[in-house]
């Protein structure tokens, strides 16, 4: 398979990953809606703070999933005249909104947990709560597996952030299930509010991680060093490339942008330099699916001249 054929195949993969991202957002909203209804019924019957914490978490997951759905649809919109670099950063904005919602819910749950810790109340209808939590775990686990598959195919930050919610939900649901079982069994009402508070703290840490990733994208953080090294190796293995400098990279949603200066023989014709740059660009785009590559050609040794000019 030639590099051009490989690039065409990569284009088909990008289209498939876009469809998977859309499917993941629909699945997320559907699961969140089911869990909200089930947990609302269970909390109204049990009065459990731990159940309240996971209900609030599911409410925010539902809101975040809707935001993710809108953001993913917007981020997949092709670049236009007003947005030449595409709309990928909509994913980062959605992730920031998610982190704010999660942090706010965690504070509310901690407040309720503190109140219930000093004013404990017995739990009721724990069988209903246990059944709801078991069903929630099974449904959430299926969604997480699907989201993990989509993230591997698309590298979407919005889906990653959404999946982080539901991965946390697995631990949260297990903790709430344990509280509903052990609290009445051990006659220890403090287990319920302590579990709710622990869940809230976990949510705060999750919100912080999501916020960090979103800020990295909005601030145009460089790609990981292993990716940058891979780009250097691809460019330098071309027999007519002397060196490269001014390598700059960033990510916007599922899109990757790569810029560099290639150093070529100064006696080379402009046409030959153009052909070599196109060949290097094709190799990089093949390695980084969906990447937009911008290459500037420099005569060999011109980097030092640039440096001297800056000092002057």
C-alpha positions as MATLAB code, in Angstrom:
seq = 'XXXXXXXXXXXXXXXXXXXXXXXXXXXXXXXXXXXXXXXXXXXXXXXXXXXXXXXXXXXXXXXXXXXXXXXXXXXXXXXXXXXXXXXXXXXXXXXXXXXXXXXXXXXXXXXXXXXXXXXXXXXXXXXXXXXXXXXXXXXXXXXXXXXXXXXXXXXXXXXXXXXXXXXXXXXXXXXXXXXXXXXXXXXXXXXXXXXXXXXXXXXXXXXXXXXXXXXXXXXXXXXXXXXXXXXXXXXXXXXXXXXXXXXXXXXXXXXXXXXXXXXXXXXXXXXXXXXXXXXXXXXXXXXXXXXXXXXXXXXXXXXXXXXXXXXX';
ca = [
       0.000    0.000    0.000;
       1.387    3.409   -1.014;
       1.440    6.427    1.278;
      -1.448    7.950   -0.716;
      -3.531    4.775   -0.299;
      -2.669    4.714    3.371;
      -3.764    8.342    3.703;
      -7.075    7.539    2.002;
      -7.566    4.672    4.433;
      -6.823    7.035    7.306;
      -9.508    9.381    5.961;
     -12.079    6.597    6.095;
     -10.999    5.790    9.640;
     -11.464    9.453   10.600;
     -15.012    9.401    9.190;
     -15.765    6.204   11.099;
     -14.377    7.678   14.329;
     -16.628   10.733   13.869;
     -19.667    8.449   13.600;
     -18.530    6.546   16.686;
     -18.195    9.820   18.611;
     -21.781   10.721   17.742;
     -23.003    7.273   18.777;
     -21.113    7.552   22.064;
     -22.828   10.855   22.907;
     -26.281    9.404   22.177;
     -25.528    6.347   24.312;
     -24.263    8.548   27.153;
     -27.391   10.723   27.213;
     -29.635    7.640   27.123;
     -27.829    5.905   29.984;
     -27.788    9.080   32.089;
     -31.549    9.554   31.612;
     -32.300    5.994   32.736;
     -30.027    6.271   35.788;
     -31.476    9.628   36.854;
     -35.023    8.261   36.914;
     -34.033    5.061   38.723;
     -31.894    6.808   41.353;
     -34.489    9.509   41.956;
     -37.030    6.819   42.837;
     -34.497    4.972   45.009;
     -33.441    8.122   46.907;
     -37.066    9.135   47.563;
     -37.688    5.694   49.080;
     -34.437    5.223   51.028;
     -33.508    8.767   52.129;
     -29.837    7.780   51.775;
     -27.223   10.537   51.487;
     -25.004    8.129   49.596;
     -27.869    7.550   47.165;
     -28.347   11.325   46.940;
     -24.674   11.737   46.068;
     -24.880    9.280   43.212;
     -28.196   10.827   42.070;
     -26.591   14.279   41.937;
     -23.656   12.757   40.107;
     -26.003   11.191   37.546;
     -27.897   14.477   37.143;
     -24.645   16.216   36.342;
     -23.583   13.345   34.114;
     -26.814   13.825   32.200;
     -26.229   17.559   31.823;
     -22.583   16.994   30.929;
     -23.562   14.324   28.395;
     -25.949   16.741   26.694;
     -23.209   19.380   26.593;
     -20.803   16.769   25.223;
     -23.321   15.804   22.541;
     -23.634   19.436   21.427;
     -19.879   20.045   21.655;
     -18.975   16.922   19.677;
     -21.451   17.800   16.925;
     -19.990   21.314   16.790;
     -16.363   20.130   16.923;
     -16.946   17.783   13.980;
     -18.154   20.694   11.822;
     -15.588   21.227    9.038;
     -13.406   24.323    9.081;
     -15.028   27.389    7.535;
     -14.046   30.931    6.604;
     -14.450   32.218   10.180;
     -12.840   29.156   11.805;
      -9.926   28.152    9.600;
      -8.551   25.755   12.237;
     -11.885   24.003   12.713;
     -14.132   23.839   15.769;
     -12.258   21.227   17.811;
     -11.813   23.429   20.878;
     -15.540   23.154   21.517;
     -14.600   19.846   23.144;
     -12.308   21.611   25.604;
     -15.024   24.141   26.467;
     -17.434   21.261   27.115;
     -14.870   19.573   29.332;
     -14.424   22.778   31.346;
     -18.186   23.047   31.818;
     -18.250   19.431   32.977;
     -15.538   20.060   35.555;
     -17.466   23.062   36.934;
     -20.683   21.046   37.235;
     -18.906   18.162   38.942;
     -17.108   20.426   41.425;
     -20.343   22.217   42.317;
     -22.210   18.972   42.899;
     -19.413   17.650   45.092;
     -19.654   20.677   47.380;
     -23.431   20.210   47.720;
     -23.041   16.526   48.581;
     -20.365   17.281   51.194;
     -22.732   19.775   52.845;
     -25.554   17.212   53.009;
     -23.168   14.528   54.245;
     -21.965   16.782   57.080;
     -25.543   17.539   58.121;
     -26.532   13.859   58.109;
     -23.379   12.848   59.995;
     -24.402   14.979   62.997;
     -28.118   14.293   62.554;
     -28.254   10.617   61.470;
     -31.496    9.134   60.164;
     -32.273    5.452   59.593;
     -32.416    4.205   56.009;
     -35.591    2.753   54.507;
     -36.372    0.457   51.558;
     -32.725   -0.511   51.198;
     -33.700   -3.444   48.951;
     -34.891   -0.989   46.300;
     -31.694    1.009   46.603;
     -29.541   -2.108   46.307;
     -31.422   -3.260   43.197;
     -31.058    0.151   41.570;
     -27.330    0.264   42.288;
     -26.738   -3.219   40.849;
     -28.591   -2.222   37.678;
     -26.655    1.056   37.530;
     -23.332   -0.762   37.754;
     -24.237   -3.122   34.890;
     -25.507   -0.327   32.623;
     -22.581    1.982   33.401;
     -20.046   -0.790   32.792;
     -21.463   -1.421   29.314;
     -21.288    2.309   28.492;
     -17.700    2.626   29.740;
     -16.559   -0.259   27.536;
     -18.148    1.389   24.499;
     -16.704    4.818   25.344;
     -13.227    3.332   25.822;
     -13.456    1.823   22.353;
     -14.540    5.165   20.879;
     -11.715    7.054   22.635;
      -9.136    4.637   21.171;
     -10.507    5.314   17.692;
     -11.028    9.083   17.977;
      -8.828   10.395   20.829;
     -11.713   12.760   21.689;
     -11.206   14.874   24.823;
     -14.948   15.395   25.271;
     -15.663   11.645   25.150;
     -12.667   11.045   27.426;
     -14.037   13.524   29.974;
     -17.503   12.010   29.720;
     -16.083    8.518   30.132;
     -14.164    9.658   33.212;
     -17.507   10.521   34.822;
     -18.866    7.070   34.218;
     -15.676    5.299   35.265;
     -15.954    7.230   38.498;
     -19.600    6.203   38.671;
     -18.579    2.553   38.765;
     -16.580    3.169   41.941;
     -19.265    5.473   43.302;
     -22.021    2.947   42.710;
     -19.980    0.200   44.358;
     -19.357    2.458   47.360;
     -23.044    3.350   47.645;
     -23.996   -0.314   47.308;
     -21.626   -1.169   50.153;
     -23.097    1.629   52.288;
     -26.662    0.401   51.712;
     -25.681   -3.145   52.657;
     -23.276   -2.514   55.557;
     -25.091    0.410   57.207;
     -28.206   -1.507   58.322;
     -26.277   -4.731   58.779;
     -23.786   -3.191   61.229;
     -26.279   -0.695   62.652;
     -23.835    2.057   61.732;
     -25.732    5.065   60.293;
     -22.506    7.058   59.921;
     -21.394    4.801   57.043;
     -23.930    6.399   54.689;
     -22.862   10.076   55.067;
     -19.176    9.150   55.147;
     -19.591    7.245   51.895;
     -21.371   10.231   50.362;
     -18.557   12.551   51.431;
     -15.903   10.181   50.065;
     -17.723   10.095   46.735;
     -17.808   13.912   46.677;
     -14.052   14.150   47.279;
     -13.472   11.695   44.451;
     -15.618   13.862   42.184;
     -13.525   16.927   43.060;
     -10.314   15.173   42.019;
     -11.974   14.044   38.787;
     -13.083   17.600   38.032;
      -9.519   18.837   38.556;
      -8.127   16.280   36.082;
     -10.716   17.165   33.453;
     -10.014   20.886   33.902;
      -6.282   20.325   33.426;
      -6.772   18.502   30.117;
      -9.183   21.149   28.866;
      -6.770   23.963   29.718;
      -3.937   22.121   27.942;
      -5.976   22.101   24.751;
      -7.169   25.702   25.063;
      -3.611   26.887   25.783;
      -2.223   24.931   22.793;
      -0.001   22.651   24.845;
       2.542   20.737   22.760;
       1.917   17.099   21.892;
       3.676   14.552   24.151;
       7.426   14.378   23.608;
       7.217   10.855   22.172;
       4.916   12.177   19.417;
       7.240   15.095   18.710;
      10.194   12.717   18.513;
       8.257   10.544   16.091;
       7.641   13.589   13.865;
      11.370   14.392   13.893;
      12.245   10.821   12.941;
       9.786   10.816   10.024;
      11.149   14.103    8.658;
      14.829   13.265    9.158;
      14.658    9.850    7.502;
      13.997   11.475    4.113;
      17.313   11.334    2.280;
      17.169   14.974    1.138;
      16.289   16.508    4.509;
      19.332   17.902    6.276;
      17.590   18.833    9.536;
      14.511   20.498   10.974;
      13.766   23.181   13.534;
      10.889   25.325   14.837;
       8.729   22.235   15.373;
       5.401   23.328   16.834;
       2.452   21.085   17.601;
      -0.971   21.379   19.178;
      -4.282   19.569   19.392;
      -7.795   20.934   18.884;
     -10.444   18.326   19.578;
      -9.551   15.289   17.484;
      -7.499   17.454   15.075;
      -3.714   17.740   15.259;
      -1.734   20.691   13.882;
       1.989   20.351   13.102;
       4.343   23.091   11.893;
       8.070   22.922   11.178;
      10.979   24.320    9.177;
      12.814   21.801    6.987;
      16.462   22.462    6.197;
      17.321   21.491    2.610;
      20.261   21.927    0.269;
      20.544   25.641   -0.497;
      21.335   24.936   -4.169;
      18.135   22.931   -4.642;
      15.456   24.306   -6.945;
      12.211   25.594   -5.462;
      10.293   22.839   -7.287;
      12.475   20.104   -5.772;
      12.124   21.623   -2.311;
       8.351   21.693   -2.765;
       8.244   18.024   -3.808;
      10.334   16.959   -0.803;
       8.117   18.928    1.575;
       5.018   17.285    0.095;
       6.565   13.853    0.589;
       7.434   14.564    4.220;
       3.984   16.054    4.824;
       2.285   12.950    3.404;
       4.354   10.656    5.636;
       3.494   12.689    8.739;
      -0.205   12.857    7.874;
      -0.167    9.091    7.370;
       1.346    8.599   10.819;
      -0.951   11.146   12.504;
      -4.432   10.619   11.108;
      -6.272   13.848   10.412;
      -3.224   16.040   11.088;
      -2.810   19.349    9.306;
       0.870   19.809    8.471;
       2.502   23.118    7.525;
       6.124   22.988    6.356;
       8.442   25.918    5.598;
      11.603   25.222    3.586;
      14.913   26.761    4.697;
      18.368   26.515    3.107;
      20.642   24.414    5.310;
      22.209   26.458    8.120;
      19.655   29.265    8.015;
      18.533   28.496   11.586;
      21.755   30.028   12.911;
      21.102   33.119   10.797;
      17.621   33.404   12.326;
      19.132   33.165   15.794;
      21.689   35.898   15.055;
      18.951   38.169   13.701;
      16.889   37.719   16.877;
      19.897   38.583   19.037;
      20.573   41.653   16.943;
];
